[in-house]
Amino acid sequence: MIKVSVFYPNQADKKFDLDYYLGQHMPMVEARFGEACREASVEVGILGVAPGTTPAFIVTCHLTFDSVDAFQTAFAPHVAEIMGDIPNYTDIEPVIQIGEVRRGPLLQGRGRDGDATHLARP
């Protein structure tokens, strides 16, 4: 299983229209990817690691697929539409990472499906 993560760095004097992103862009992305996208989540940054600091990323998006091939097959026919929509909600250049989701003994029984992004420490 792989996770495609899209990070929008929190930069001064940059715009990000969260209403458009959540109401227009993400529903379009989910519709284009269809069943190939197993899970999608959006996180809105609220704090940095220290109290009162700004988050490193204003928004992050995480999309889960069975494989890199499944992602590429779903993305390729729609790349121009999806990427072309970015200027409608932000002037921030997104940082994209594709990672392999790993599960192990440490994560068993913790969080939703043992996913490291949902790990709850005692």
N, C-alpha and C positions, 0 to 999 in steps of 0.2 A: 504494500500500500504506500502511496506517496501523498505528500501534501504540498500544494502550491500556495506559497505565502506571498502576499503583496503588501509591502510596507510603504506607507506615505510618511516620510520624515516631517516632523514638526518644525517648520521653518518660518521665521519672522517674515512678515510682508508677503506671505503666500496665501492663496485662497483655497478653501475646500468647502464645497456645498454639500453638507451631509444629507440634507433632505433629498437632493437630486440623486446622490449616490445610493441611498437606501431605497428611494421610491422609484427610480428609473434604471440606473446602471446595474445594480445587483440583480433585480428581477430579470433584466435582459440577459445578463451573463448566465444565470441559472437556467433560463429557458433555452439558450443556445447550447449549453452543455448537456442538458437533459439528464437521462439516467446515468450517464458516464460519471457525473459528479455525485459522489456518495454522500457528502456532507459539505455544507458551506456555513461559515460563521464570520461575523464582522465584530471587531473590537474597536471601541472608541477610547483613545487614550485619555486618562483623567489625571494621572500623577506620574512623576518620575519615581525613582527608588527612595529618595529622601522626601519627607513631608514638605509640602509647599513648592516642590520643583515641578517643572513642566515635563510632560511625557516626551520620550524620544520620538515617538511616532504619534501622529494625530489620529490615524486610522490604520488598522491592519485587517487584512482579509485572508481567510484560510479556506482552501478548497481541497477536498480529499478525493482521490481517484485510485482505482485498482493498480494502475501502473503508469509509467511515463508514456508508454504507447497509447493508453486509453486517454490520457490528457491531450497528447498531441493530436490524436485523431479527432477529438471533440473540439479542440481549439482552432486547428488549421482552417476549416471552412469559414470561421467567424473572426479571425484575427483582425482584419481591417475594421470591422464594425466595432468590436470590443475596444481595441486600442484607439480607434478614432473617436470614441465617446469620451475619453479621458478629459480633453479640454473643456467639455461641458460642465465638469464639476470641480476641476482643480488645475492649477498651474504647477503643481509639484510633480517632479519626475519620480514615479514609483520605483521601488527596489523590489525585484522579484527573486524568490528563492524556491527551488524545488528540492524537497528533502524526502528521504525514506523514513517512514514512520516505523519505529522500533518499539517493541514491547518486551518486557522481561520480568523476572521475579519481583523486582522492586516495585513494579507498577501493578502487579496482579491484585485485584480486589480494591484498588484505589481509583477513585474518580470514575468517570463515564468510560466504559470500554477499556480502561487501563491506559488511555491515551495520555502521554506525558503532558499535553497541554491542559489536562484536567486533573493533574496530580494534586492531591490534598495531603499536606504534611500534617502529622499529629501535633 
